[in-house]
Amino acid sequence: MTTDRDRAGQDVPSQSEGESNTSERRRRWTAAIHDAETRALVEQDARYFLHQSISTPCLSALRRAEGIWIEDLAGRRYMDFHGNNVHHIGYGHPRLKEAIKAQLDELPFAPRRFTSEPVVALARKLAGISPGALSKVLFTTGGSDAIEVALKVARAATGRHKTVSFWDSFHGASFGGASVGGEQLFRSGPVGPLLPGSEHVAPFTCYRCPYGYPDRDGRPQLELCHMTCANFVRYVLEKEGDVAAVIAEPARAVPYLPPPGFWQAVRQACDDHGALLIFDEIPTGLGRTGRMFACEHEAVVPDILVLGKALGGGMLPIAATLCRPGLDAAGAWALGHYTHEKNPVTARAALTTIEIIEQEGLVENAAEVGSRALERLQDLKDRHRLVGDVRGRGLLLGLELVVDRESKEPAGEAAEQVLYLALDRGLSFKTTMGNVLTLTPPLTISVAEMDWALDILDRCLGEAG
Ligand SMILES: Cc1ncc(COP(=O)(O)O)c(C=O)c1O
């Protein structure tokens, strides 16, 4: 594993060579691509921002974003297949800009103790579209804060403090989020002790089953493994006996999809042991997987659902913690007493974003374009030995690159090479876990645009290795 040396002189592990902001390939790419203006801005950025892995120093600098495109200072355009999962409706949607402007003119802020029409309308809308009866909500500015609220609600409602979550998961950068998260990069290092009682179990990653069971073309062989990953959640809930909640992403954004029946088994285990089930749908919610919520594929309703990212339409920061009414049990305390808890402008942005998603049929588009893309990815796998596994749902797609299909040795070097080759041809995506090319385009993308992007990927895979 490579390391980034932070300012305090401690070694912080990099998540992956492909995403590292210090790799040699990246240095070569930026040296070739940056013009004087870009170089100066990136240097200024690195001068004034705290350095952190996979973020600062930056790769390059942007001037505009529109639809599925981002554009750098030199006018180079890239299809944005990353977008931090905020860009479901595409960048700069005109209707959203209008709605935000109108809201700014009328009521730009509401101090605490006052409500307003947009925040109530958004709460009602979320209650209307969410699965089950999740009808009590708190808004926060970012996803990590919304995770904190979920953890506090779970503690207050159950009188317990322990959690069970999954290694390799991500739930945000706050102390609570980092504690229940399972990515080493966000947990270890110089920040010190995390929340007590945060237990972790091995995740569902069937292509690389942590329990050692073999997969069949990326899919689990349930007759062999008997879903040990779900059984182990039950085991821990039973042994501990006082767990407040299981918290997880119903579909991992890597991506990794659960084996069929996984969440139903975990839901049952939670019910049997008095633990709540919290689904973090910050990246997957609002249509990314071809359903409004990823948990709808599993026919499982959580007790608490957390949304964020795309909720602000790729323009403003807003997240939400949605709970079933029975969890509204801490009215005498302040659970999520945030300054922008009832910001009318961010609420208007979220409300309009959901309306755009519904009225433009973006969930259906994600399902349709996504399933065609998955077929094409399968074809890429058939033709490129480098591709070990292809997986995804809707427009949450990924290709895992391996040095050798038998040993499944991760091809981190090749993944990084493909990343920069694709950037050179106008396609931007991120690598996850070092060797997974993760593709999350806006849900507005057309079949033709997706084909164009996959043609680029095809050529880059051919050149890499
Ligand atoms: C699954 C998941 N949970 C939580 C978060 C944290 O959200 P935010 O960065 O808005 O705090 C993220 C962000 O990437 C995420 O992907």
The ligand as a MOL file (V3000), in Angstrom:
LIG
                    3D

  0  0  0     0  0            999 V3000
M  V30 BEGIN CTAB
M  V30 COUNTS 16 16 0 0 0
M  V30 BEGIN ATOM
M  V30 1 C -22.7260 5.9410 1.7600 0
M  V30 2 C -22.3460 7.3180 2.2070 0
M  V30 3 N -22.6780 7.7150 3.4520 0
M  V30 4 C -22.3570 8.9380 3.9060 0
M  V30 5 C -21.6660 9.8510 3.1260 0
M  V30 6 C -21.2940 11.2000 3.6810 0
M  V30 7 O -21.9780 12.2230 3.0470 0
M  V30 8 P -21.3540 13.7060 3.0670 0
M  V30 9 O -20.0770 13.6520 2.3030 0
M  V30 10 O -22.4130 14.5490 2.4120 0
M  V30 11 O -21.1520 14.0870 4.5010 0
M  V30 12 C -21.2870 9.4680 1.8330 0
M  V30 13 C -20.4990 10.3850 0.9790 0
M  V30 14 O -19.7990 9.9920 0.0850 0
M  V30 15 C -21.6350 8.1790 1.3580 0
M  V30 16 O -21.2970 7.7560 0.1320 0
M  V30 END ATOM
M  V30 BEGIN BOND
M  V30 1 1 1 2
M  V30 2 1 2 3
M  V30 3 2 2 15
M  V30 4 2 3 4
M  V30 5 1 4 5
M  V30 6 1 5 6
M  V30 7 2 5 12
M  V30 8 1 6 7
M  V30 9 1 7 8
M  V30 10 2 8 9
M  V30 11 1 8 10
M  V30 12 1 8 11
M  V30 13 1 12 13
M  V30 14 1 12 15
M  V30 15 2 13 14
M  V30 16 1 15 16
M  V30 END BOND
M  V30 END CTAB
M  END
